[in-house]
Amino acid sequence: TDDLPLLLFLQGGPGGMGPRPLAGGWWSTALATHRVVLLDHRGTGRSSRIDGRRISAFSSPEAAAEYLSYFRADAIVADAEQLRRTVYGGRRWSTLGQSYGGFLTLTYLSRHPEALTACYVTGGLPGLAADAEEVYRRTYPRQAARNAELARRYPDDVELLDALADRAAAGGVLLPDGAPLTVERLQTLGMGLGMSTGLESLHWLLDTATDGPLAHGGEPSAAFLSQVAQRTGFDENPLYAVLQEVIYHQGERSGGWAADGEQGRHTAFGAAERPLLLTGEAMFPWMFEQVSALRPFQGVAHALAERTEWPALYDVDRLASNEVPVAAVQYVDDPYVDLDLALGTADAVGNTQVWVTNEYLHDGLRVAGDVILPRLIDLAAGRWSVTRR
C-alpha cells in the first residue's frame, strides 16, 4: 500500500470523527487504487475528544469559546498538513470530502493547494460568502419540501405527529434520561429527512410510537421515547450541535443564532402549528437547556453565537485561479446544502466540474459510493464530462 496514491477522506460534520471502515460501498472502490487516510477531526474520536466534562473544566464560557474557535476548517486543514508532512513524508494526496468535508476541501485549496493532486466533493460545496443566515434562508424552504413529501407519502404519519405534539405539549412525557419530550425536540426528528431512507426511517419509528390511540388514553411507547432520545441526543457528537453555525462564520457579524432567527420568519415551523413541520439540520438555543449531553455546552454555545469577529476560511482570489482538478456532485433535492449556492461556488473556483443529479440525497456517497466515486475520479481526470446547464 505504500506505493498507492494517498486519498484523504474528509468526513461530514462538524464534530464527526473519521469513519471506521466496513466492507462495500465507496471503500471497495477507493481501496482498489488508493491508500485511504481517515482523519479524526480535532476534538473527535481519538483526537482528544471534547465532551461535557472537558468543556466544564474551563474557567468561563468565554475561555471555552476561545478554545473551540480553533476547531474550524482552518485548524482541521492545518492538522491534515501536519499529518501529511510528518507521517507521509510530504507526499501529495487527493481528497474526498463528504458534506462538511467539501467546506474543508475549499479551505485546503485556499491554503495549501500544492499538497493536493485532485479533490472530490460529494454534497458539500458551500457558498463562499454565504453566512449562516443566508444558508438557513435557503434551506428552510427545502426542509418544508421534505415535510411535504412526508405528507404525500405517509399522510397518516402527519396526523400521528400532530397527536404526539399535542401530547408532548400537555407535559409529563419523559425520555429515558429524564429530559422532557417537548414539541421542539419532537420536531428535530426531521434532521434525518435529508437522507435517502429518511422518510422510511421516520415512518417505521412512528409505526410503534404509541401503546394505543393517544385520543383514547394511549401514551408514547418506551421504545419510541428511547429512539427519540438516541436520534436527537448528541451523546456521540456534541460538537456537531455546538459548531453547526460556527462553520459558516467569516469576518464581522452581528451575533445571534441564525437558524433560530430564521425560523421566526417561517411561522409554519412553529411548535404550536398544525400540521407539525419537522426541522432540519438546524440548532437552537433551547437544545442546550433540554438535551442532557448539550447542557454542559450551554454557556460556550451562547458565547460562540454572540461572537462578532471571525477569520476568513476561504481565499476567493486563490480559488479563482485554482489549478487542482475538482470534481463535485450536488444533489438537486438535498435540504442541507443549497444547490444554487453550490453552483455559484463551482463557477467561482477554477478547474471545477460539477455533476448535478436528482438520483440521490445528502448521503449519496454512503448509499451509492461505488457509482459516485468512480464518476468523480473520471470527471477530474477528464475521462467523463457533464453538461451542467
C-alpha positions as CSV (number, residue, x, y, z in Angstrom):
1,T,0.0,0.0,0.0
2,D,3.0,2.4,0.4
3,D,3.1,2.6,-3.4
4,L,-0.5,3.5,-3.8
5,P,-1.6,7.2,-4.2
6,L,-3.0,8.7,-1.0
7,L,-6.6,9.6,-0.6
8,L,-7.6,11.7,2.5
9,F,-11.2,11.3,3.5
10,L,-12.7,14.5,4.9
11,Q,-15.9,13.4,6.6
12,G,-19.1,15.4,7.3
13,G,-19.9,17.2,10.4
14,P,-18.8,19.3,12.1
15,G,-17.8,17.3,15.1
16,G,-17.7,13.9,13.4
17,M,-14.8,11.5,13.8
18,G,-13.4,9.7,10.8
19,P,-15.5,6.6,9.9
20,R,-14.2,3.2,10.7
21,P,-14.0,1.1,7.6
22,L,-16.6,-1.5,6.7
23,A,-16.9,-3.6,3.6
24,G,-18.6,-2.4,0.5
25,G,-19.6,1.0,-0.8
26,W,-17.1,3.6,-1.7
27,W,-14.4,1.9,0.4
28,S,-14.1,-1.0,-2.0
29,T,-13.7,1.4,-4.9
30,A,-11.2,3.6,-3.2
31,L,-9.0,0.8,-1.8
32,A,-8.6,-0.8,-5.2
33,T,-6.5,2.2,-6.3
34,H,-5.6,4.3,-3.2
35,R,-4.4,4.1,0.3
36,V,-7.2,5.8,2.2
37,V,-6.3,8.1,5.2
38,L,-9.0,8.6,7.8
39,L,-8.6,11.7,10.0
40,D,-10.4,12.3,13.3
41,H,-11.2,16.0,13.3
42,R,-9.7,17.6,16.4
43,G,-12.0,17.1,19.3
44,T,-13.5,13.9,18.0
45,G,-12.6,10.2,18.1
46,R,-9.1,9.6,19.2
47,S,-8.2,13.3,18.8
48,S,-8.7,14.4,22.4
49,R,-12.5,14.1,22.2
50,I,-14.4,17.1,23.5
51,D,-17.3,16.2,25.9
52,G,-19.2,18.0,28.6
53,R,-16.7,17.1,31.3
54,R,-13.8,18.6,29.4
55,I,-15.6,21.8,28.5
56,S,-16.8,22.2,32.1
57,A,-13.2,22.4,33.2
58,F,-12.7,25.9,31.5
59,S,-12.7,28.9,33.8
60,S,-15.5,30.6,31.8
61,P,-17.7,30.2,28.8
62,E,-15.7,32.8,27.0
63,A,-12.5,30.9,27.6
64,A,-14.1,27.7,26.3
65,A,-15.4,29.6,23.2
66,E,-11.9,30.9,22.5
67,Y,-10.6,27.3,22.6
68,L,-13.4,26.0,20.3
69,S,-12.8,28.8,17.9
70,Y,-9.7,26.8,16.9
71,F,-11.8,23.8,15.8
72,R,-12.9,25.1,12.5
73,A,-11.9,24.3,8.9
74,D,-8.6,26.2,9.0
75,A,-7.4,24.3,12.1
76,I,-8.5,20.9,10.6
77,V,-6.6,21.6,7.4
78,A,-3.5,22.6,9.5
79,D,-3.8,19.2,11.2
80,A,-4.1,17.4,7.9
81,E,-1.0,19.2,6.7
82,Q,0.9,18.2,9.8
83,L,-0.1,14.6,9.2
84,R,0.9,14.7,5.6
85,R,4.3,16.1,6.3
86,T,5.2,14.0,9.4
87,V,3.6,10.7,8.7
88,Y,3.5,10.5,4.9
89,G,6.8,12.3,4.1
90,G,5.1,15.2,2.4
91,R,3.6,13.1,-0.4
92,R,0.8,14.9,-2.2
93,W,-2.6,13.4,-1.9
94,S,-6.1,13.7,-3.2
95,T,-9.1,14.4,-1.0
96,L,-12.7,13.1,-0.8
97,G,-14.9,15.5,1.1
98,Q,-18.4,14.5,2.1
99,S,-20.8,17.3,3.1
100,Y,-18.8,19.4,5.6
101,G,-15.8,17.8,4.0
102,G,-16.4,19.9,1.0
103,F,-16.1,23.0,3.2
104,L,-12.7,21.6,4.4
105,T,-11.7,21.0,0.8
106,L,-12.2,24.6,-0.2
107,T,-10.2,25.8,2.8
108,Y,-7.5,23.3,1.9
109,L,-7.4,24.7,-1.7
110,S,-7.2,28.2,-0.3
111,R,-4.2,27.5,1.9
112,H,-2.2,24.5,0.6
113,P,-3.1,23.7,-3.0
114,E,0.4,22.5,-3.5
115,A,-0.4,19.5,-1.3
116,L,-3.3,18.3,-3.5
117,T,-3.4,16.2,-6.7
118,A,-7.2,16.2,-7.1
119,C,-10.3,16.9,-4.9
120,Y,-13.6,15.0,-5.0
121,V,-16.6,16.6,-3.2
122,T,-20.0,14.9,-2.5
123,G,-22.9,17.1,-1.4
124,G,-20.7,19.7,0.1
125,L,-19.9,22.8,-1.9
126,P,-20.6,25.8,0.4
127,G,-21.4,29.3,-0.6
128,L,-18.0,31.1,-0.4
129,A,-19.5,34.3,1.0
130,A,-22.8,32.9,2.4
131,D,-23.3,33.5,6.1
132,A,-25.3,31.2,8.3
133,E,-28.3,33.4,8.0
134,E,-28.3,33.1,4.2
135,V,-27.9,29.4,4.4
136,Y,-31.0,29.0,6.6
137,R,-33.0,31.4,4.4
138,R,-32.4,28.9,1.6
139,T,-32.7,25.6,3.5
140,Y,-35.9,26.2,5.4
141,P,-37.9,26.0,2.2
142,R,-36.0,22.9,1.2
143,Q,-36.9,21.3,4.6
144,A,-40.5,22.3,4.0
145,A,-40.4,20.4,0.8
146,R,-39.2,17.3,2.6
147,N,-42.1,17.7,5.0
148,A,-44.5,17.9,2.0
149,E,-43.0,14.7,0.6
150,L,-43.6,13.0,4.0
151,A,-47.2,14.1,3.9
152,R,-47.7,12.9,0.4
153,R,-46.2,9.5,1.0
154,Y,-47.4,8.9,4.6
155,P,-50.4,11.1,5.4
156,D,-51.3,9.1,8.5
157,D,-47.9,9.8,9.9
158,V,-48.6,13.5,9.8
159,E,-51.7,13.0,11.8
160,L,-49.8,10.9,14.3
161,L,-47.1,13.5,14.6
162,D,-49.7,16.1,15.4
163,A,-51.2,13.9,18.1
164,L,-47.7,13.3,19.6
165,A,-47.0,17.0,19.5
166,D,-50.3,17.7,21.4
167,R,-49.4,15.1,24.0
168,A,-45.9,16.5,24.4
169,A,-47.3,20.0,24.8
170,A,-49.5,18.8,27.6
171,G,-46.4,17.8,29.6
172,G,-45.4,14.9,31.7
173,V,-43.8,12.7,29.0
174,L,-40.2,12.0,29.9
175,L,-37.3,10.5,27.8
176,P,-35.2,7.7,29.4
177,D,-32.7,10.2,30.7
178,G,-35.4,12.2,32.5
179,A,-35.4,15.0,30.0
180,P,-38.9,16.1,28.9
181,L,-40.3,15.3,25.5
182,T,-41.1,18.7,24.2
183,V,-42.7,19.6,20.9
184,E,-39.5,21.3,19.8
185,R,-37.5,18.2,20.4
186,L,-40.0,16.1,18.6
187,Q,-39.6,18.4,15.6
188,T,-35.9,17.7,15.4
189,L,-36.7,14.1,14.3
190,G,-36.8,15.8,10.9
191,M,-33.0,16.1,10.8
192,G,-32.8,12.7,9.0
193,L,-35.2,13.6,6.2
194,G,-32.4,14.7,4.0
195,M,-31.1,11.1,3.8
196,S,-32.1,8.6,1.2
197,T,-34.1,6.4,3.7
198,G,-35.0,9.3,6.0
199,L,-38.8,9.2,5.2
200,E,-38.9,5.4,5.7
201,S,-36.8,5.5,8.8
202,L,-39.2,8.0,10.4
203,H,-42.3,6.1,9.2
204,W,-41.2,2.9,10.8
205,L,-40.3,4.8,14.0
206,L,-43.8,6.1,14.1
207,D,-45.2,2.7,13.4
208,T,-44.7,1.7,17.0
209,A,-44.8,5.2,18.6
210,T,-47.7,4.6,20.9
211,D,-49.1,1.8,23.1
212,G,-52.6,2.7,22.0
213,P,-54.5,5.6,20.4
214,L,-53.5,8.8,22.1
215,A,-57.0,10.1,21.8
216,H,-58.2,7.2,24.0
217,G,-55.6,7.2,26.8
218,G,-52.6,5.8,24.9
219,E,-49.1,7.0,25.6
220,P,-45.9,7.3,23.6
221,S,-44.2,3.9,23.8
222,A,-41.0,3.2,25.7
223,A,-39.3,2.1,22.5
224,F,-40.3,5.3,20.7
225,L,-39.1,7.5,23.6
226,S,-35.8,5.6,23.6
227,Q,-35.3,6.2,19.9
228,V,-36.2,9.9,20.2
229,A,-33.6,10.3,22.9
230,Q,-31.0,8.5,20.7
231,R,-31.7,10.3,17.5
232,T,-31.9,13.8,19.0
233,G,-29.5,13.4,21.9
234,F,-26.0,14.2,20.5
235,D,-24.3,11.9,23.0
236,E,-21.7,10.8,20.5
237,N,-21.1,14.1,18.7
238,P,-21.9,17.1,20.8
239,L,-19.6,19.3,18.7
240,Y,-22.0,18.8,15.8
241,A,-24.5,20.9,17.7
242,V,-22.0,23.4,19.2
243,L,-20.2,24.2,16.0
244,Q,-23.1,23.8,13.5
245,E,-23.4,27.5,12.8
246,V,-19.8,28.4,13.6
247,I,-18.6,26.7,10.5
248,Y,-20.1,29.4,8.4
249,H,-18.9,32.5,10.2
250,Q,-16.3,34.8,8.4
251,G,-15.5,38.4,9.0
252,E,-17.8,40.6,11.0
253,R,-21.3,39.5,12.0
254,S,-24.0,40.9,14.3
255,G,-24.1,37.9,16.5
256,G,-27.1,35.6,17.5
257,W,-28.5,32.3,16.5
258,A,-29.1,32.1,12.7
259,A,-31.4,29.1,12.5
260,D,-33.5,30.3,15.4
261,G,-33.8,33.8,13.9
262,E,-34.8,32.4,10.5
263,Q,-37.4,30.1,12.0
264,G,-39.2,33.1,13.2
265,R,-39.7,34.1,9.6
266,H,-41.1,30.7,8.7
267,T,-44.1,30.6,11.0
268,A,-45.3,27.2,9.7
269,F,-42.4,25.6,11.6
270,G,-43.8,27.0,14.9
271,A,-44.2,24.4,17.7
272,A,-47.9,25.3,18.0
273,E,-48.7,25.0,14.3
274,R,-50.5,22.0,12.8
275,P,-49.7,20.1,10.8
276,L,-46.4,19.9,12.7
277,L,-43.4,20.6,10.5
278,L,-40.1,18.9,11.3
279,T,-37.0,20.9,11.4
280,G,-33.8,20.0,9.5
281,E,-30.1,20.4,10.1
282,A,-30.5,23.4,12.4
283,M,-29.5,24.0,16.0
284,F,-31.4,26.2,18.5
285,P,-30.7,27.7,21.9
286,W,-33.3,25.6,23.7
287,M,-31.3,22.4,22.8
288,F,-28.6,23.4,25.3
289,E,-31.2,23.5,28.0
290,Q,-33.2,20.4,27.2
291,V,-30.7,17.9,25.8
292,S,-28.7,16.3,28.5
293,A,-25.5,15.9,26.5
294,L,-25.6,19.5,25.5
295,R,-26.3,21.2,28.8
296,P,-22.6,21.5,29.8
297,F,-22.1,23.4,26.5
298,Q,-24.8,26.0,27.1
299,G,-22.5,28.8,28.1
300,V,-20.0,28.2,25.4
301,A,-22.6,27.8,22.7
302,H,-24.1,31.2,23.6
303,A,-20.6,32.8,23.7
304,L,-19.8,31.4,20.3
305,A,-23.2,32.6,18.9
306,E,-22.6,36.2,20.2
307,R,-19.0,36.4,18.9
308,T,-18.9,39.1,16.2
309,E,-15.5,38.7,14.5
310,W,-14.2,35.6,12.8
311,P,-11.2,34.9,10.5
312,A,-11.8,34.1,6.8
313,L,-12.0,30.5,5.8
314,Y,-11.6,30.9,2.0
315,D,-9.2,32.8,-0.2
316,V,-11.5,33.8,-3.1
317,D,-8.8,35.0,-5.3
318,R,-6.7,31.9,-4.9
319,L,-9.7,29.7,-5.5
320,A,-10.5,31.6,-8.7
321,S,-7.1,30.7,-10.1
322,N,-7.1,27.2,-8.8
323,E,-5.4,24.6,-11.0
324,V,-6.1,21.5,-8.9
325,P,-8.8,19.3,-10.5
326,V,-12.0,19.5,-8.5
327,A,-14.9,17.2,-9.3
328,A,-18.1,17.5,-7.3
329,V,-21.6,16.0,-7.2
330,Q,-24.5,18.1,-5.9
331,Y,-28.0,16.7,-5.2
332,V,-31.0,18.6,-6.5
333,D,-33.2,17.8,-3.6
334,D,-30.6,18.0,-0.8
335,P,-32.2,20.1,2.0
336,Y,-28.9,20.6,3.8
337,V,-26.7,22.1,1.0
338,D,-28.4,24.7,-1.2
339,L,-27.9,23.8,-4.9
340,D,-27.8,27.4,-6.1
341,L,-25.1,28.3,-3.6
342,A,-23.1,25.2,-4.6
343,L,-23.3,26.0,-8.3
344,G,-22.2,29.6,-7.7
345,T,-19.2,28.2,-5.9
346,A,-18.4,25.8,-8.7
347,D,-18.4,28.8,-11.1
348,A,-16.1,30.7,-8.8
349,V,-13.5,28.0,-8.3
350,G,-11.1,27.3,-11.1
351,N,-10.8,23.9,-12.7
352,T,-14.0,22.7,-11.1
353,Q,-16.6,20.4,-12.7
354,V,-19.9,19.6,-11.0
355,W,-22.3,16.8,-11.7
356,V,-25.9,17.7,-10.7
357,T,-28.3,14.8,-10.1
358,N,-31.6,14.1,-8.5
359,E,-30.8,10.4,-8.1
360,Y,-29.6,10.7,-4.6
361,L,-30.0,12.8,-1.4
362,H,-27.4,14.1,1.0
363,D,-26.0,10.6,1.8
364,G,-25.4,9.6,-1.8
365,L,-21.8,8.6,-1.1
366,R,-22.9,6.2,1.5
367,V,-25.7,4.6,-0.5
368,A,-24.1,4.6,-3.9
369,G,-20.4,5.3,-3.4
370,D,-19.4,2.6,-5.8
371,V,-21.1,4.6,-8.5
372,I,-20.4,8.1,-7.4
373,L,-16.7,7.9,-6.6
374,P,-15.6,6.4,-9.9
375,R,-17.5,9.0,-11.8
376,L,-15.9,11.8,-9.8
377,I,-12.4,10.3,-10.4
378,D,-13.2,10.1,-14.1
379,L,-14.6,13.6,-14.1
380,A,-11.5,15.1,-12.5
381,A,-9.2,13.1,-14.9
382,G,-11.1,14.3,-18.0
383,R,-12.4,10.8,-18.9
384,W,-16.0,11.8,-18.3
385,S,-17.8,15.1,-18.9
386,V,-21.1,16.7,-17.8
387,T,-23.2,19.4,-19.2
388,R,-24.5,21.3,-16.2
389,R,-26.8,24.0,-17.7
